Amino acid sequence: MVVRRRFRAFLIPLALYAVAAAAVGYFVHNAQVGNRGLAAKRALKTQVFELRGELEAVQAEHAAWDRRLALLRSDQVDRDLLEERARVMLGRVHRNDLVIVQPLSAEP
């Protein structure tokens, strides 16, 4: 009987510590590699950095198009830009333009 009491006195705290350690281990593991863990946070930061770079490039392109469109929208249209667009759309060239024809190659 005395042996069983000592055995229980040893096993019950050991079992409680084991359960507590398992619970802590579970939460630490999920904090590291879970859906909202540190690894996911690093991946999201990398993705945000890449997307910000892409956003800056797109914003610069948008600003360039805005500048070109502003030339066409103003009260006095920029003649050079209008002439350039008309030539491209009509497939024509000016008599002073130098046209260089390149042969089509069979290889891509």
C-alpha distance (Angstrom), angle and dihedral (degrees) to the residues before:
residue distance angle dihedral
M1 . . .
V2 3.76 . .
V3 3.78 89.8 .
R4 3.79 91.2 53.9
R5 3.79 91.9 51.6
R6 3.77 91.9 51.5
F7 3.78 89.7 45.0
R8 3.83 91.2 51.2
A9 3.78 91.4 43.7
F10 3.79 88.0 56.4
L11 3.83 99.7 38.9
I12 3.81 100.5 46.8
P13 3.83 95.7 57.1
L14 3.81 89.7 41.0
A15 3.80 91.0 53.4
L16 3.82 91.5 47.4
Y17 3.79 91.4 50.1
A18 3.82 90.2 48.1
V19 3.82 92.0 51.3
A20 3.82 91.1 46.6
A21 3.81 91.2 48.3
A22 3.82 90.9 49.5
A23 3.83 91.3 50.4
V24 3.82 91.9 48.3
G25 3.79 90.5 46.5
Y26 3.79 91.2 51.3
F27 3.79 92.9 52.2
V28 3.82 93.6 44.0
H29 3.80 90.5 50.4
N30 3.81 91.9 50.6
A31 3.80 90.4 46.4
Q32 3.80 88.4 57.5
V33 3.80 105.5 39.5
G34 3.81 107.1 8.4
N35 3.80 126.9 113.7
R36 3.80 89.8 -88.5
G37 3.80 97.2 30.0
L38 3.78 133.2 118.3
A39 3.81 94.2 -87.1
A40 3.80 91.0 53.5
K41 3.80 89.8 47.8
R42 3.81 91.1 53.9
A43 3.81 90.9 48.7
L44 3.80 91.1 50.0
K45 3.81 91.9 49.1
T46 3.80 89.9 52.0
Q47 3.79 90.7 49.3
V48 3.82 91.5 48.4
F49 3.82 90.5 51.2
E50 3.81 91.9 51.3
L51 3.80 93.1 45.8
R52 3.81 91.9 49.3
G53 3.80 89.7 54.8
E54 3.79 90.1 49.6
L55 3.80 90.3 47.4
E56 3.81 91.6 53.2
A57 3.81 90.7 51.0
V58 3.79 92.0 49.4
Q59 3.80 91.6 46.6
A60 3.81 90.4 52.2
E61 3.80 90.4 50.4
H62 3.80 90.1 47.6
A63 3.80 90.8 51.5
A64 3.81 90.6 50.7
W65 3.80 91.0 52.1
D66 3.79 90.5 46.6
R67 3.81 90.0 54.8
R68 3.81 91.6 50.1
L69 3.79 92.3 46.8
A70 3.79 91.0 48.7
L71 3.80 88.0 59.7
L72 3.79 90.0 56.3
R73 3.82 96.3 42.5
S74 3.77 99.5 51.6
D75 3.80 123.7 101.0
Q76 3.77 90.2 -105.2
V77 3.80 111.1 45.6
D78 3.80 117.3 -140.2
R79 3.80 101.9 -108.9
D80 3.80 95.8 -152.8
L81 3.79 93.3 53.6
L82 3.80 92.0 45.4
E83 3.79 91.3 49.6
E84 3.79 91.9 48.1
R85 3.80 92.9 51.7
A86 3.81 92.4 45.4
R87 3.80 91.6 52.1
V88 3.79 92.6 49.3
M89 3.79 93.6 47.5
L90 3.82 95.3 44.8
G91 3.79 95.8 39.0
R92 3.81 92.5 -127.7
V93 3.77 133.4 134.7
H94 3.78 133.7 -149.7
R95 3.81 117.4 -109.4
N96 3.82 90.9 -116.7
D97 3.82 93.8 50.6
L98 3.77 119.9 107.4
V99 3.80 111.1 -133.7
I100 3.78 118.8 -160.3
V101 3.80 114.0 -164.2
Q102 3.77 114.8 -156.4
P103 3.80 119.9 -159.4
L104 3.79 116.5 -115.1
S105 3.76 112.2 -112.5
A106 3.78 123.2 -143.2
E107 3.80 91.1 -139.5
P108 3.81 117.9 80.6
